[in-house]
């Protein structure tokens, strides 16, 4: 099988902590699945870090370094990395890598076996949380955050992402649908977009075995939150912000869902209308239905749904107010 399947790895770097980066590279080199190529896509690191990256990779020809003079940030840097995979016609599946984690030796082998045996478009695994000293914080990210990815649908995945980029593997056949990435908005991440495209186009699979030692430290771009998405967790976060209401999170979900529905508008129908649509004066009823669906299916995102529902109600009330003002002004 290894003769027929070549995995492309997109490893995004920016001023990496060298000791962490060494361990990341070593864990890729130690994979039981050896037919891979790794594109290191550097997002304008300082020269001293670029020199260290070259030194650590050494003469291993499976690592191909691309050092860029423009800083695109992680979202567009991963998109840039995918372009290198597009130009390599021998690649059949793609994995993402961060610069500071540790892969379990059998990670790629287990993922590719699951991907092909179940004819999936994307597969991802659980992650072990570790600290700066490689000590285990929690053996399961999914249990820590109460993720239940087996219950994901397109709409629930729009509500909350349960797919972590460094744990996934997807078919190259998805690339024409993934690229180009939609215009970036605050809090959008590359893995969320890739997962949404995959579940829109077909089946995604889940492996409860942690295949990544996912490092949590002060320089993380994205962290983890215990019991993320639960009602009490959302309330605690809201209280920490002194109960301020800005509406940003509703617009965030609307923009993300609009990007997906616009990309695949020829595949959607009225029964699968965008639940976050701003054009419908529905006072968030579709979002409430998502909340109920999340609760029934054990998806664990009721808190997020209720937060967005409240914001949608306030948004629609403002629209009604504007409409009434317009009517009375005309009279």
N, C-alpha and C positions, 0 to 999 in steps of 0.2 A: 504493500500500500504506500509506503514512503517513497517509492520510485515514482508513483503517479501523482502524489499530493505534495505540493510545495507551499509552505505557509509564509506569507509576507508579514513581517512585524514592523509596525510604525512606532518608533520610540521617540517621543518628543522631549527635548531637553532645553533647559534655560538655567544657566549658572548652577549646575547641580552640586549638591554636597558630595564630595568626591568619594568618601567611604561608602555612602549609600549607593552611589552610582556603580562602584566596583562590584558590590554584591548583586545589584540588578543584572549587570552584564554577565557575571559568573553564573547566575541562576539560569540565564538564557542559554549560555554555552553548555550547561549541564543537562539540558533537556534530553529525555529519552527519544523524543522525536527530533531527528537531526536534519531533516530536509527543510531548511528554512533560510530566509534571508532577512536581515534586519536593517531597515532604513532609519538611521539616526538623523532626525530632523531638528537642527538646532535653531532656536528662535533668537538669534543675535546675542549669544552669551559673550561675556567679556573674554578677551584673547587668552587669558590664563586658564579659563575653564575649557575653552576649545582645545588648547594644547593638552590638557589632562584627559579629555575625552579621547583624543587620538592616541595618547599613550596607553590608556587602559584597553582600548580595542586592539591595539598592536597590529599584528600581521594576519589577524583572522579575517579572511576575505569575505566572510558571510555578513560582516558589518560594513555598510556603505554610508559614509558620513556626508551630510549636506549642511554646510554652515552658511546661514543667511545673514545678510546685513540689515534686514528689516525685521522689526519685532511685531509679530501679528497677534500675540497672546495665544493661549493654549487652544482655543476653539478653532481658529483659522490655521494654526500650525499643524493640527492633526489633519485638517482638510488638505493642506499642502503635502503632508506625508502620504495621503492616499493617492495623490497624483503620481507619485513615484511607483506605486503599486500598479496603477493603470498601465504604465509603460512597460511593465514586466509581464509578458503574456504567459509565463510559466507558473505564475502564482495562481493557486486555486482557492485559497482561503486567507483571511486577514485577521491579525490580532493587533491590539493596541498595547503599548507598554508605557508606564510611567518611568521616572528616572530614579526612584528611590525604594522600590518594593523588592520582594524576593519571590520568585516563582518556584512552586514545587516542581520537582524534576519531571513528573509525569503530566504536567499541566497540558501541554499541546497535544500529547498522545491521547489523553482522555477526551479532550474537547473535540478533536477531529473525528474520533471514533463515534461519539454521540451525534455529531453533526451529520455524518454520512449514514449511520445505521438507521436513524429516524427521519432522514430526508428533511432536515431542518434548514432554515435560512440563517439562523443565528443561535448560538448556544452560549450560556454564561454560567459561572459557578459562584459559590459562596466564597467568602474571604475571611481569613484569620486576621484579627487586628493586633498589630505589634507597635511597640514604642520605639524611641530612638536607640534603645540598647538591644533591640531584637527580642525583647521580652513580650510574652503574650498578654494583651489587654483583655481580649475576649476571643474565644476560639471560633466564634461565628458572628459575622457582621449581620447576617440575616436574622438571627435570633436576637441580637442586641437591638437592632432597629425594628424588629418584628415585621420583617419583609416576608411576603408570601407571593413570590413571583409566578408560581404555578397558576395563579388565578388572574393573571394579567389579561386585559383586553386592550384594544386601541384606546378606548375612552378612559379606562382606569390608568393606563400608562401615561396618558396626557395629564392626568391628575397628579401622578407621582411617579418618578423614575425609580425602578428597582433594579436596573442593569448598570453595573459598574464597568467602565471602559476597559480597565486592565484585566478584567476577568472574562472578556467575551472573545468569541471567534465567529466570523461570519463569511458567507460565500461571496466570492468576487462578483457573482451575478447580480448582487445588490448595488454595486457601485454606480451604474447608470441612473439609479433612482435616488441614491444618496447625494450624489454630486450634481450641481454645486450645493454647498450648505446654504440654507436660508440666511438672510442678513441677520447678523448677530444681535441679540437683545440681552440685557442684563440677566444673569443667572442661567443662560442657556449653556448647555454643555454638549460636546460632540457625541458622547455615548448615548445621551437621551435621544438625539436626532436619529442616530443609526438604529437604535432599538425601535423607535416609532416606525421607521421605514420598514424594518424587518417584519414587525407584527402586522403592518398594513398589507404587506405582500405575501405573507405566508405564516409558517409556524416558527416559533422560537422555543428553545429547550432550556432546561434548568438542571443544574447539578448541585446537590446540597453539600457535596464534599468541598471543603475550602481548598482551592488550588493556588491561592495567592496568599502571601504574608504581606498584608496591606499596612503600610507604615503611616502612623499618625504622629505628626510633629508640628512645630510652630510654622514651618514654611509650606504646609499643605495648601493647595488651591481649593480643594474640596474635602470636607471632613465628614464625620458621621454623627448622628444624633440618636440617643437612646429613645426607643419607642416613637420614632419619627412618624408623623402623620396622625397620631392619636389625638383625641379631643383635649385631654388634659395637657399634653405636650404643647399643643397650639395655644392653649390658654396661658400657660406659663410664659411662652415667648411673647404673647400679646401683652401680658402684664409687665414684662421687662421693658417693653416699649411704651409704658405708661398709657396703654389702651389707645394709642394713636391709630387712626384709620386713614390710609392714604389712597387705597385702591390700586396700588402698584401690582400686587400679586394677582389680582383679577386680570389686569391688562397683560401681565406676563403670560398667564395661561391662555388668554385669548389670542395673543400674537403667535404663540407656539402652535396652538391648534389651527389657526388660520394658515400658517405656513404649511402644515401637513395637509389640510383639506384642499388648499390651493394646488399643491403639488399633485394630488391624486383626485382631483375633482371629477375626472372621467370615470373613476371607480366607485364613487360614493353615490348614495341615493337619499331620498327624503327620510327614510327610516333611520339613517345614520347621519342626521344633521349635527353640525358642530354644537356641542352642549354649552360652549362658552361664547356663542355668537352675540355680538353687540347689537345686531340689527333687529333681533326679536325682543319684543317687550313681554318677556315671559316671567319676570321676577325670579329667575334662577331655578325654575321648576326642573329643567333637565339636570342641573347640578345637584339638586336635592335627590333626584333619582339615582345619580351616581353615588351619592353618599350612602343611600340605602343599599345599592348594589355592592359597594365596598364592604359594608357591614355584613351583608348576607354571605359574601364570598370569602370573608376573612382577609381582604386585601390590606386592611389596616390604614386607610387614608381618610377616615371619616372627619377627622379634625381639619384637614386641608380642605375637604369639600365644603364643610360648614363655613369656614373662613371665606372661601371664594363665593359661596352662596350669599352671605351677608353683603359682601362687596357688590355683587351683581344686583341685589335688591336696591341698594343705595344708588347704584348707577342708573337703574331703570326709574327710580323715583325722581332723579334729576331730569331724566328725559321727559317724564310726565309733567314736571314743573315747567320745563322749557316750552312744552307743547301748550300748556294752559296759558302761559304768559303770552305766547304768540297769538292764541285765539282771542284773548281779552284785549290785546293791543290792536288787533284788526278791527274789533268792534268799537 
